[in-house]
Every structure is written in structure tokens, then in C-alpha cells.
Amino acid sequence: MGTYRCFKCGKRVDMDLRYERVRCPFCGYKILVKMRAPTVKTLKAR
């Protein structure tokens, strides 16, 4: 089970892509973007 965001309408979609077809249930668009936790990366300058 994962949380995705529809690329077209921006609605949040919770689904398991192994068993369901890849389509937004609200608008029918086929492109979903995986939502990730906001993380801050710190890099050392050389």
C-alpha cells in the first residue's frame, strides 16, 4: 500500500499498485507520483 498524488488533479490516492490498475479514481488520469516524506539533506562542501 502506498500513497500517491495524481499529476493532473493533485488529489491524494492511497492504493496498492500490485493489485489495482494505475489510474486516478477522481479524474481517470494515468500518471501518479509517489509521495515521499520531506527530508533535508546536508552535504559537506569540499
N, CA, C and O of each residue as an XYZ file, in Angstrom:
184
protein
N       0.850     -1.179      0.000
C       0.000      0.000      0.000
C       0.888      1.230      0.000
O       1.842      1.322      0.772
N       0.574      2.149     -0.848
C       1.366      3.363     -0.936
C       0.487      4.580     -1.120
O      -0.692      4.472     -1.456
N       1.076      5.733     -0.896
C       0.369      6.984     -1.074
C       0.938      7.680     -2.300
O       2.149      7.864     -2.420
N       0.053      8.060     -3.202
C       0.443      8.682     -4.449
C      -0.363      9.964     -4.630
O      -1.393     10.162     -3.986
N       0.127     10.841     -5.527
C      -0.569     12.072     -5.857
C      -0.810     12.070     -7.353
O       0.088     11.763     -8.136
N      -2.023     12.411     -7.743
C      -2.351     12.473     -9.165
C      -1.652     13.684     -9.768
O      -1.681     14.777     -9.202
N      -1.025     13.478    -10.922
C      -0.270     14.551    -11.562
C      -1.190     15.621    -12.146
O      -0.794     16.780    -12.271
N      -2.408     15.240    -12.502
C      -3.328     16.178    -13.144
C      -4.174     16.955    -12.127
O      -4.171     18.186    -12.133
N      -4.896     16.241    -11.257
C      -5.805     16.934    -10.341
C      -5.182     17.208     -8.968
O      -5.711     18.022     -8.212
N      -4.062     16.541     -8.630
C      -3.358     16.804     -7.379
C      -3.967     16.135     -6.163
O      -3.526     16.386     -5.041
N      -4.972     15.289     -6.356
C      -5.601     14.616     -5.217
C      -4.709     13.496     -4.707
O      -3.925     12.917     -5.459
N      -4.837     13.200     -3.430
C      -4.070     12.147     -2.787
C      -4.780     10.814     -2.991
O      -5.986     10.711     -2.769
N      -4.033      9.793     -3.415
C      -4.600      8.483     -3.724
C      -3.841      7.433     -2.927
O      -2.618      7.343     -3.033
N      -4.549      6.639     -2.130
C      -3.954      5.524     -1.395
C      -4.320      4.237     -2.117
O      -5.495      3.881     -2.205
N      -3.307      3.535     -2.636
C      -3.602      2.295     -3.346
C      -2.390      1.383     -3.358
O      -1.257      1.819     -3.152
N      -2.650      0.116     -3.603
C      -1.606     -0.884     -3.749
C      -1.495     -1.178     -5.241
O      -2.373     -1.826     -5.810
N      -0.438     -0.714     -5.871
C      -0.320     -0.806     -7.320
C      -0.086     -2.232     -7.809
O      -0.155     -2.490     -9.010
N       0.189     -3.161     -6.894
C       0.360     -4.552     -7.319
C      -0.971     -5.171     -7.711
O      -1.005     -6.069     -8.553
N      -2.065     -4.714     -7.121
C      -3.361     -5.345     -7.339
C      -4.382     -4.455     -8.035
O      -5.411     -4.948     -8.496
N      -4.121     -3.167     -8.118
C      -5.069     -2.243     -8.739
C      -4.444     -1.640     -9.983
O      -3.221     -1.558    -10.090
N      -5.277     -1.219    -10.923
C      -4.721     -0.589    -12.116
C      -4.318      0.848    -11.821
O      -4.874      1.493    -10.932
N      -3.368      1.327    -12.558
C      -2.796      2.647    -12.306
C      -3.669      3.706    -12.964
O      -3.502      4.018    -14.143
N      -4.593      4.249    -12.198
C      -5.476      5.314    -12.658
C      -5.996      6.073    -11.442
O      -6.297      5.477    -10.408
N      -6.097      7.377    -11.574
C      -6.662      8.194    -10.505
C      -8.165      7.916    -10.432
O      -8.851      8.010    -11.451
N      -8.690      7.577     -9.259
C     -10.123      7.306     -9.153
C     -10.976      8.567     -9.267
O     -12.190      8.465     -9.447
N     -10.373      9.753     -9.166
C     -11.129     11.003     -9.227
C     -11.260     11.535    -10.653
O     -12.347     11.934    -11.071
N     -10.143     11.540    -11.408
C     -10.191     12.126    -12.752
C      -9.857     11.133    -13.858
O     -10.073     11.434    -15.032
N      -9.328      9.942    -13.509
C      -9.023      8.934    -14.508
C      -7.661      9.078    -15.168
O      -7.346      8.337    -16.100
N      -6.847     10.025    -14.699
C      -5.522     10.240    -15.281
C      -4.609      9.068    -14.944
O      -4.777      8.445    -13.895
N      -3.646      8.755    -15.808
C      -2.817      7.562    -15.641
C      -1.457      7.802    -14.995
O      -0.724      6.844    -14.753
N      -1.103      9.041    -14.712
C       0.217      9.321    -14.131
C       0.049      9.655    -12.655
O      -0.607     10.634    -12.300
N       0.652      8.826    -11.793
C       0.640      9.045    -10.350
C       2.074      9.228     -9.876
O       2.985      8.544    -10.343
N       2.267     10.154     -8.944
C       3.588     10.463     -8.408
C       3.647      9.967     -6.970
O       2.760     10.264     -6.170
N       4.688      9.212     -6.642
C       4.835      8.682     -5.284
C       5.144      9.822     -4.327
O       6.063     10.607     -4.562
N       4.377      9.911     -3.251
C       4.615     10.956     -2.250
C       5.703     10.471     -1.298
O       5.654      9.343     -0.808
N       6.660     11.314     -1.047
C       7.764     10.974     -0.154
C       7.794     11.957      1.016
O       7.325     13.090      0.912
N       8.345     11.502      2.103
C       8.469     12.369      3.273
C       9.490     13.462      2.978
O      10.528     13.190      2.375
N       9.210     14.686      3.394
C      10.181     15.754      3.145
C      11.424     15.561      4.010
O      11.338     15.552      5.238
N      12.563     15.409      3.372
C      13.817     15.233      4.101
C      14.794     16.310      3.662
O      14.801     16.740      2.509
N      15.606     16.727      4.599
C      16.615     17.729      4.308
C      17.961     17.027      4.269
O      18.353     16.366      5.230
N      18.660     17.172      3.165
C      19.983     16.559      3.038
C      21.036     17.622      3.266
O      20.951     18.726      2.729
N      22.028     17.278      4.069
C      23.133     18.198      4.307
C      24.381     17.616      3.663
O      24.730     16.455      3.876
N      25.029     18.428      2.889
C      26.243     17.996      2.203
C      27.428     18.808      2.698
O      27.305     19.995      3.003
N      28.587     18.143      2.775
C      29.809     18.843      3.159
C      30.418     19.478      1.915
O      30.549     18.837      0.872
N      30.779     20.729      2.043
C      31.479     21.405      0.943
C      32.946     21.044      1.021
O      33.525     20.999      2.106
N      33.542     20.788     -0.121
C      34.962     20.427     -0.112
C      35.837     21.617     -0.380
O      37.061     21.490     -0.408
